[in-house]
Amino acid sequence: MRKIKILYLFSFIIIMISIHSCEKDKVEPNVEVESDLTKNPIFTSSKMLKGYSETYTGGISQLDSIIYDTNKRVKYIFYYYDKYTFKYYKNKIAIYKATYGDAGEGKLAYSYKLNDNGLPIERINEALDWELGPDVIKFGYNGNQIKYMVETYNNPISKDSTEFTYTSSNIIKSITYRNNSFLDEYDFEYDAKVNPYRGLFYVKSYFSVENFLNVNNYTKVYIKYSPNSPNVTEQSHYFTYNSYNMPIKEVVENNTYFYTYY
């Protein structure tokens, strides 16, 4: 009888240890776990953009410095006095902002919801910081091309809707309406060189579809602020390239940008 009691006690202890172990290993369904699954579906450059600086009348300004992880995903961006830390999940990218030099990753600044191809379908300004752009941006696709973008601002309330027209490789026209009224139209001309921003939709705080999706660099931009006006503002972009056909220098009006690569 004593042996049977000891056997029952031993079995009970084993069962309790097993239950405790399973609970310890279990991941709650609403707990986000960083993932290696989110890779960049259109990042094809042989060299990765390391950063760029800007020279303007009166001084030099360091703008971006980019550090990648082993999956060629942006891990950190140093922008002026700010540091951005990126965390990747299966369907989301979360971006944290801290003052450069501070310990820790900072506070959640904004996040991207991704579709099954790893492309953004929504960007949320988590910090409600005007420097991070609109409160919400939503994207509509045709394949891997963004056909329209809707930017919503809550203070003051307004909505910008932009439609994009493509060649096979680049956006050649974008038309934006603010609260259903015409705001502006951009028409683009391109070189045949490599756009170093292709695929890096989260590098700039203010989202640029042209930088993200274009295969090439635009050299001419024609801007209209009235749909029927003959007045067009023209902006030229002059590039110097390296042996990989990627820009190392860009001159736009009074500003000069210098690009470096890994």
SEDO-639193 format. One record per residue (C-alpha): residue in three letters; x, y, z. Coordinates in Angstrom, 1 decimal. Example, Ala and Ser with C-alpha at 12.3 -4.5 7.8 and 13.67 -1.06 7.14 Angstrom:
<atoms>
ATOM:ala:12.3:-4.5:7.8
ATOM:ser:13.7:-1.1:7.1
</atoms>
This chain:
<atoms>
ATOM:met:0.0:0.0:0.0
ATOM:arg:2.8:2.4:0.9
ATOM:lys:4.5:1.7:-2.5
ATOM:ile:1.2:2.5:-4.3
ATOM:lys:1.0:5.9:-2.5
ATOM:ile:4.5:6.8:-3.3
ATOM:leu:3.9:5.9:-7.0
ATOM:tyr:0.8:8.1:-7.1
ATOM:leu:2.7:11.0:-5.5
ATOM:phe:5.6:10.6:-7.9
ATOM:ser:3.1:10.6:-10.9
ATOM:phe:1.4:13.7:-9.5
ATOM:ile:4.7:15.6:-9.3
ATOM:ile:5.7:14.6:-12.9
ATOM:ile:2.3:15.9:-14.2
ATOM:met:2.6:19.2:-12.4
ATOM:ile:6.1:19.8:-13.7
ATOM:ser:4.9:19.0:-17.2
ATOM:ile:2.0:21.5:-16.9
ATOM:his:4.3:24.2:-15.5
ATOM:ser:6.8:23.6:-18.3
ATOM:cys:4.1:23.9:-21.0
ATOM:glu:2.7:27.1:-19.5
ATOM:lys:6.2:28.6:-19.4
ATOM:asp:6.9:27.8:-23.0
ATOM:lys:3.5:28.9:-24.3
ATOM:val:3.4:32.3:-26.1
ATOM:glu:0.2:34.3:-25.5
ATOM:pro:-1.7:34.8:-28.8
ATOM:asn:-1.6:38.6:-28.5
ATOM:val:2.1:38.8:-27.7
ATOM:glu:4.2:40.0:-30.7
ATOM:val:7.4:38.1:-31.4
ATOM:glu:10.1:39.6:-33.6
ATOM:ser:10.4:37.6:-36.8
ATOM:asp:12.9:37.0:-39.6
ATOM:leu:10.1:36.4:-42.0
ATOM:thr:9.7:40.1:-43.1
ATOM:lys:12.2:40.6:-45.9
ATOM:asn:12.3:43.3:-48.5
ATOM:pro:10.6:42.0:-51.6
ATOM:ile:11.9:44.5:-54.1
ATOM:phe:15.3:45.4:-52.7
ATOM:thr:17.6:44.4:-55.6
ATOM:ser:20.5:46.8:-55.5
ATOM:ser:24.0:45.3:-55.5
ATOM:lys:25.0:48.0:-53.0
ATOM:met:23.0:49.3:-50.0
ATOM:leu:22.6:52.9:-49.2
ATOM:lys:24.7:53.8:-46.2
ATOM:gly:23.6:57.4:-45.9
ATOM:tyr:23.6:60.9:-47.4
ATOM:ser:24.6:64.4:-46.4
ATOM:glu:23.4:67.7:-47.7
ATOM:thr:25.4:70.8:-48.6
ATOM:tyr:23.5:74.0:-48.8
ATOM:thr:24.2:77.7:-48.7
ATOM:gly:25.8:78.4:-45.4
ATOM:gly:26.8:74.9:-44.2
ATOM:ile:26.7:71.1:-44.3
ATOM:ser:24.0:69.0:-42.8
ATOM:gln:24.3:65.3:-42.1
ATOM:leu:20.9:63.8:-42.8
ATOM:asp:20.8:60.0:-42.8
ATOM:ser:23.0:57.2:-41.7
ATOM:ile:21.6:53.7:-42.1
ATOM:ile:22.6:50.4:-40.5
ATOM:tyr:21.1:47.1:-41.8
ATOM:asp:20.7:43.6:-40.2
ATOM:thr:21.8:40.3:-41.8
ATOM:asn:18.6:40.1:-43.8
ATOM:lys:19.3:43.5:-45.5
ATOM:arg:16.5:45.1:-43.5
ATOM:val:17.1:48.6:-41.9
ATOM:lys:17.9:48.1:-38.2
ATOM:tyr:18.9:51.7:-37.2
ATOM:ile:18.7:55.1:-38.8
ATOM:phe:20.5:58.1:-37.3
ATOM:tyr:18.8:61.3:-38.5
ATOM:tyr:20.2:64.6:-37.2
ATOM:tyr:19.9:64.2:-33.4
ATOM:asp:17.4:61.3:-33.6
ATOM:lys:17.9:57.5:-33.6
ATOM:tyr:15.3:55.2:-35.1
ATOM:thr:15.2:51.5:-34.1
ATOM:phe:13.2:49.0:-36.3
ATOM:lys:11.5:45.9:-35.1
ATOM:tyr:10.1:43.4:-37.6
ATOM:tyr:7.1:41.1:-37.2
ATOM:lys:5.4:38.9:-39.7
ATOM:asn:2.7:41.5:-40.6
ATOM:lys:4.2:44.7:-39.1
ATOM:ile:7.2:46.9:-38.8
ATOM:ala:7.4:49.0:-35.5
ATOM:ile:9.7:52.0:-35.4
ATOM:tyr:11.0:53.5:-32.2
ATOM:lys:12.4:57.0:-31.9
ATOM:ala:15.0:58.3:-29.4
ATOM:thr:17.3:61.2:-29.1
ATOM:tyr:20.7:60.2:-30.4
ATOM:gly:23.0:59.2:-27.6
ATOM:asp:20.2:58.2:-25.2
ATOM:ala:20.1:54.7:-23.8
ATOM:gly:17.3:52.4:-24.9
ATOM:glu:15.1:52.3:-28.0
ATOM:gly:12.9:55.2:-27.2
ATOM:lys:9.1:55.4:-27.7
ATOM:leu:7.1:53.9:-30.5
ATOM:ala:7.0:56.5:-33.2
ATOM:tyr:5.1:54.9:-36.1
ATOM:ser:4.3:51.5:-37.5
ATOM:tyr:3.6:49.9:-40.8
ATOM:lys:1.0:47.1:-41.5
ATOM:leu:2.2:44.9:-44.3
ATOM:asn:0.4:42.8:-46.9
ATOM:asp:1.4:39.1:-47.7
ATOM:asn:4.1:40.4:-50.0
ATOM:gly:5.7:42.5:-47.2
ATOM:leu:4.6:45.8:-48.8
ATOM:pro:3.0:48.5:-46.7
ATOM:ile:-0.8:48.8:-46.7
ATOM:glu:-1.1:51.3:-43.8
ATOM:arg:1.3:53.6:-41.9
ATOM:ile:0.2:54.8:-38.4
ATOM:asn:1.8:57.9:-36.7
ATOM:glu:1.8:56.3:-33.3
ATOM:ala:3.3:59.3:-31.6
ATOM:leu:0.9:61.8:-33.2
ATOM:asp:4.1:63.8:-34.0
ATOM:trp:3.7:66.3:-36.8
ATOM:glu:7.3:65.8:-37.8
ATOM:leu:6.5:62.2:-38.7
ATOM:gly:3.9:63.2:-41.3
ATOM:pro:0.2:62.3:-41.5
ATOM:asp:-1.6:60.5:-38.7
ATOM:val:-2.5:57.6:-41.0
ATOM:ile:-1.5:56.7:-44.6
ATOM:lys:-3.3:53.9:-46.5
ATOM:phe:-2.2:52.4:-49.8
ATOM:gly:-4.0:50.6:-52.6
ATOM:tyr:-2.1:48.3:-55.0
ATOM:asn:-2.2:46.8:-58.5
ATOM:gly:0.3:43.9:-58.1
ATOM:asn:3.4:45.4:-56.4
ATOM:gln:2.6:49.0:-57.6
ATOM:ile:0.9:51.5:-55.4
ATOM:lys:-2.0:52.9:-57.4
ATOM:tyr:-3.3:55.3:-54.8
ATOM:met:-2.4:56.7:-51.4
ATOM:val:-4.7:58.4:-48.8
ATOM:glu:-3.1:60.6:-46.1
ATOM:thr:-5.3:61.6:-43.2
ATOM:tyr:-4.5:64.4:-40.8
ATOM:asn:-6.6:64.9:-37.6
ATOM:asn:-5.3:68.3:-36.5
ATOM:pro:-6.5:70.1:-38.4
ATOM:ile:-8.7:67.5:-40.1
ATOM:ser:-7.9:67.0:-43.8
ATOM:lys:-7.4:64.2:-46.3
ATOM:asp:-5.0:64.0:-49.2
ATOM:ser:-5.6:61.4:-51.9
ATOM:thr:-2.9:60.7:-54.5
ATOM:glu:-3.2:58.7:-57.7
ATOM:phe:-0.1:57.3:-59.5
ATOM:thr:0.5:56.6:-63.2
ATOM:tyr:3.4:54.3:-64.2
ATOM:thr:5.6:53.2:-67.0
ATOM:ser:6.8:49.7:-66.6
ATOM:ser:9.5:50.8:-64.1
ATOM:asn:8.7:54.3:-62.7
ATOM:ile:6.0:56.6:-61.7
ATOM:ile:5.5:59.2:-64.4
ATOM:lys:2.6:61.2:-62.9
ATOM:ser:1.0:61.8:-59.5
ATOM:ile:-2.1:63.8:-58.9
ATOM:thr:-3.2:64.8:-55.4
ATOM:tyr:-6.6:66.0:-54.2
ATOM:arg:-7.0:67.7:-50.8
ATOM:asn:-10.5:67.2:-49.4
ATOM:asn:-11.7:66.4:-52.9
ATOM:ser:-10.2:69.5:-54.4
ATOM:phe:-7.2:69.6:-56.8
ATOM:leu:-4.0:70.2:-54.9
ATOM:asp:-1.1:69.5:-57.3
ATOM:glu:0.2:67.4:-60.2
ATOM:tyr:3.7:66.1:-60.6
ATOM:asp:5.2:64.7:-63.8
ATOM:phe:8.5:63.0:-63.9
ATOM:glu:11.4:62.2:-66.3
ATOM:tyr:14.0:59.6:-65.5
ATOM:asp:17.6:58.5:-66.1
ATOM:ala:18.5:54.8:-66.7
ATOM:lys:20.5:54.4:-63.5
ATOM:val:19.8:52.7:-60.1
ATOM:asn:17.5:54.3:-57.6
ATOM:pro:19.2:53.7:-54.2
ATOM:tyr:16.0:54.2:-52.3
ATOM:arg:14.1:51.5:-54.1
ATOM:gly:12.4:49.2:-51.4
ATOM:leu:13.3:51.5:-48.5
ATOM:phe:9.8:52.8:-47.9
ATOM:tyr:10.5:53.4:-44.2
ATOM:val:13.7:55.4:-44.5
ATOM:lys:12.2:58.9:-44.7
ATOM:ser:9.8:60.0:-42.1
ATOM:tyr:7.6:61.6:-44.7
ATOM:phe:6.6:58.7:-47.0
ATOM:ser:7.7:59.1:-50.7
ATOM:val:6.2:56.6:-53.1
ATOM:glu:8.4:57.8:-55.9
ATOM:asn:11.6:57.1:-53.9
ATOM:phe:10.3:53.7:-52.7
ATOM:leu:9.0:52.1:-55.9
ATOM:asn:10.9:53.7:-58.8
ATOM:val:13.7:51.6:-60.5
ATOM:asn:15.4:54.8:-61.7
ATOM:asn:16.1:58.3:-60.5
ATOM:tyr:14.0:61.2:-61.7
ATOM:thr:15.9:64.0:-63.4
ATOM:lys:13.1:66.4:-64.2
ATOM:val:10.0:67.2:-62.2
ATOM:tyr:7.2:69.3:-63.6
ATOM:ile:4.7:70.7:-61.0
ATOM:lys:1.2:72.2:-61.6
ATOM:tyr:-0.8:73.8:-58.8
ATOM:ser:-3.9:74.3:-60.9
ATOM:pro:-5.4:71.6:-63.2
ATOM:asn:-6.0:73.9:-66.2
ATOM:ser:-3.2:76.4:-65.7
ATOM:pro:-0.4:76.6:-68.3
ATOM:asn:2.0:77.6:-65.5
ATOM:val:4.4:74.8:-64.7
ATOM:thr:7.2:74.8:-62.2
ATOM:glu:10.2:72.8:-63.4
ATOM:gln:12.8:71.3:-61.1
ATOM:ser:16.0:69.6:-62.4
ATOM:his:18.0:66.9:-60.6
ATOM:tyr:21.7:66.5:-61.8
ATOM:phe:23.4:63.3:-60.8
ATOM:thr:27.0:62.0:-60.7
ATOM:tyr:27.2:58.2:-60.6
ATOM:asn:29.7:55.5:-59.5
ATOM:ser:30.7:52.4:-61.4
ATOM:tyr:27.5:50.6:-60.1
ATOM:asn:25.4:53.2:-61.8
ATOM:met:24.2:54.5:-58.5
ATOM:pro:24.3:58.3:-57.6
ATOM:ile:27.1:59.6:-55.4
ATOM:lys:26.1:63.2:-55.9
ATOM:glu:22.9:65.0:-56.7
ATOM:val:22.4:68.7:-57.3
ATOM:val:18.9:70.2:-56.9
ATOM:glu:18.7:74.0:-57.1
ATOM:asn:20.9:75.3:-54.3
ATOM:asn:21.3:72.0:-52.5
ATOM:thr:23.9:69.3:-53.1
ATOM:tyr:23.5:65.7:-51.8
ATOM:phe:26.3:63.2:-51.3
ATOM:tyr:25.5:59.4:-51.2
ATOM:thr:27.6:56.7:-49.7
ATOM:tyr:27.1:52.9:-49.9
ATOM:tyr:28.1:49.6:-48.2
</atoms>
